[in-house]
Amino acid sequence: MVNFCAVLGCSNRSNREKDKGYYRIPAIVSRSKPKKQTLSVERRATWVARIRLEDLVGDATEFYRVCGDHYISGEPSSIYDKTNPDWAPNQNLGHDFRGVSASSQERYERAQERSEKRRRGECAIYCLT
């Protein structure tokens, strides 16, 4: 089966660009904890809005994919990592979306490092900011 990228103007296909990942539009999780359910509804709505598929409903998006070209890191982040710029597609979306810059990704990574240091108790005064 060949996967096509659903982003406007993107012509990537899995049978030609074999080095790219192709990611399904997230489903709404209904049999899980309330936090995950809420995140799944928000994440799906964000994906659909960013790739301009607002008119599709229900299972119509089941077969749609977004290629790695539309993420800073090349793939989406975890559903629980909402502050990650790659939580939803954000690059080369084929319209005037003001994508997320690489500096946003760097800020996110520095914040993650500070959080990890705090968690391990390795942090000095500079981590408090």
N, C-alpha and C positions, 0 to 999 in steps of 0.2 A: 504494500500500500504506500502511495506517495503522499507525503504531508506537504501542504502548501501553506505559506505564511499568510495570515489573514489581515495583516497591516496594509493599509492603502499604499499602493506604489511599490511594495516589496514583492519581488519576483522570486524569492528563494523557495526552492523545492528540495525535499529530502533526497530525491534521486540524483540531483546534480550537486548540491552543496552538502556533501556527506559529513563534513566536519562540524556542522552546526547542530545544536540541540533544537528541538521543536517541542513547545510546551502547550499543553491544553489550557483552555480558559478554565479557571478554577470553578469547581462545582460548589453549590451551597451545601454545606454539611448540615444534616438535620438530626443525626443520631450521635450527638457528641455533647460535650460540656457547653454551657451557654456562651462562655467567652469565645470558644472556637466557632460556634454557630454565628455569632455576631461578626467576628472577623471574616468569616467566609462570605457572608452577605456583602460586607463592605468591600472586600478584595475583589469579588466578582464584578461588582458595580464599577469599581475603579478601572479594572481591565477593560470592560465593555465600553466604558466612556472614552478611555484613552485610545482605543483602536477603532472607535466610532462604529460600534455594532449595536447601538441603542435599540434599533428596530427588531432585533432578534430576541425571541423569548424562549423560555423553557429549554428543551433539549436541542434546539436548533444550533446551539453553539458547541454541542458535544464533539463534533468532528473538526472544529476550528483549532488551529495551532498558531503560536507566535514564535518566531525564530529567535535565536540568541542575539541577533544584531540589534535587538530593541532593549537590551539591558547593558548596563555599564560592565558588569562582570561576565556577561554572556549567558546568564541563567537567572531565573527568579529566585528570590530568597524564600525562607520559610514563612509560613502563614503567620507565625507568632513574631516575626521580626519586622513589625510594621514600620519601624523607623529607618529600615534599610532602603536606600533609593531604588533597589531592584525588587521591591515588594510588588510592583506592577510595572508593565512595560513603560519605558521613559525615554527612549532614544529613537531618532529617525522614524517618527510615527506618521509621516506623510501629510501632516497638517501643522497648524501654528502652535502646537503644544510646546511650551517652553521647557522642554526636557530637563533632566537633572544633570548637572555638570559633574565632571570628574572630581572637582573640589568638594562637592557634596559627598561623594563616595569617600574621599579622604577624611573629611570631618566625621563621617559615620564610623570609619575604621578607628580613628583616634578615640572617639567616645567609647567604642567597644573595648579598646585596650585599657582605658582608664577604669571602666567598669570591672574588667577582669582583674586588674591590679588591686582595686578596692576589695573585691571579693576574696582575694588571696591575702590581703593585709599587707601588701608590698608598697602601698602608696604613701608618698610624702605629702607635704602641703600642696604641691602643684596639682594634685588630683582632686582637690576640693572644689575646683572651679569648673 
